[in-house]
Amino acid sequence: MYAQLLTGIGAGLASALLFAVVISGSPAAMLLSYLTPLPIFIVTIGWRHGAGLAAALTGAIVCGLIFGFGGGFSGKAALAYGLGLALPAWWIGYLAMLGRTDAAGRAEWYPLGKILLWLAGIATLVALLGAIAVGGGYAGYEQAMRAAFGALFDASQGGPALPEGVTRDDLIDTLITAAPLLTAGSFAPMLTLNLWLAGRIVAASGRLARPWPAVADTRMPFWAVGALAVAILLATLGQGFAGFTGLALTGALGAAFALQCLAALHTALRGKPARPFILALLYALIIPFFVWILPVLALGGVLDSLARAFRKTGAAPPPANDA
């Protein structure tokens, strides 16, 4: 027990330091900060959830010591670490190792499709809490974001050249509108990548207490399609933080469906000679053309869910991840 606690404390310290390097502002530091949840994922999966919780709490305390516990930007940074990264990593790691035994004595593990839904929900909640922390009310959030983008343009000597008829204020309005969509839409894949990487590291160490899941068979429950439709409707009709939440949920669920589409492609291409080339080309294009490819993949994930839902009676039962 003490060994697990010490391991958790060490992982929390490593996670907090990864988060703190962002202070330097260098590109390498920014990349390292994306790995902030990784130590907590590793210790939660490999040393159980008690050690993971110790890591999350330790990291939050260390970030508080580094940034301060006050109400200014530094205090908010420490809070963002605890609520936005540490606790979500612990909870998702806990779900990944959550299992039970069925009536036949076989082990059942928490479905990966439902973990994707949790990731989308957490990304939405983190985006919303972050906006509230920035401005309190929605008007304050808009004002703070407008000032931040304005300062960014001023620092870059006017910013990029704008198309004819588009003013700086128009561009800032567009960025403010798109912010929840992009924030939640990028946060969910970031957590997913850290979870996958942690699982691989723990499996390589021999400490993974469950079989490696069939990641390529990951499918979300069908009702997630309805949730996406509601999110789009809320984003279209909602005002203030209601519309913000709709946009964030649309981005997060869109990213989750995009990941489902990638899983479906992995499954569909099994046994095909061109599989490595096609997948390598797709992954190489995702990062530079993220804004255009993500909606296409999200649509593919939705169509995959619809196709599975309307499959003819008598077909093979869906994978366990669709439960």
Steps between C-alpha positions, in 0.01 A plus 500: 500500500781742590677412176187587302466828690862596434462406134190719479678793662789467255261486205315808625828690530598402144158605368515838675846568359381415149217749548730767642748496209243689294622812683805512274276546197730307264352258242675204667351597835153523346537150357616364835202661674267286286639198687387640837232230555735215398663428840159495670360267234802269540482475877120460502510219245812326628477562877120526540272793565619575855847582373346698215297711739813564707672613180217737410494658847879526516515665159231751600688592819832536315336720234353709781848544647642593159224731380348603833159438652365852449218618281711649221625335184748282691236369735271425205783312328537272801123445509497429126761230553307331779149510350590500133781245481584313820155386613378415147813289441443315828132438427550380141786275614272359768228426242753334268581249775141457623389141454261235624434129457189384313283200585727271299807614694640706214656840561314801360674836470351846476423558128742721310208664321365628830846622598496708180171651615652583839793667323261711293298597808812591697636709210170691486495559875863613508437749218194639679671527840799666335278762338324570831836533675619747236205738513243396759195573285485460123538873438815503713633195311445668163666818622803310633536298179465811286777669699721190478463464122547874455824490699615201294444691177676805640799288601522361146494850350144494376468126449449319167384674185120488488282440192331800348190600694605315817600717793709412804187508715330255262790259537501535879124431510554186293781381728288558811214303346725214392698484827273252686473279191876485450589479871276203579563343160876491557488418873317168457758354253784625721365304798435199276856499369641523852276211612612281209867583558470429873337164425784406267764599756330306781449197273867505404595505869288190568277679752183517288243299696258461207535368145582764241160612361396477136546873438408469132154372599418806713147626442294746702139423595255596227335767716820704466372595151194653663721680752698652213178616332386665825842665538482644148149628565610661827802656329274645230218632717662550841617835631786574741639199681219280366626552145859470626420159653334387179806597298740333745294180507480502120878525477560233764247251359621577148853409608371182667315397183813577299694260723224241450534547123874436524428183698247391235758559226753288687240222513386536137856492366605186687667258262530755219851531348471880477393536866835633636534754218140626524512538880845662494385752239183577695685560827760713321224723362302537822731746678559756219138478376333447837225759445383340174560130573343488848143581380531236225616239750226604744240450227654162428464405867133605499434301183673199656266523800196534274607206285545280806165610645307418182679175430264228385354264760701183532837663450785439737461668838688827555834503683497533879613862471156593362328387821 
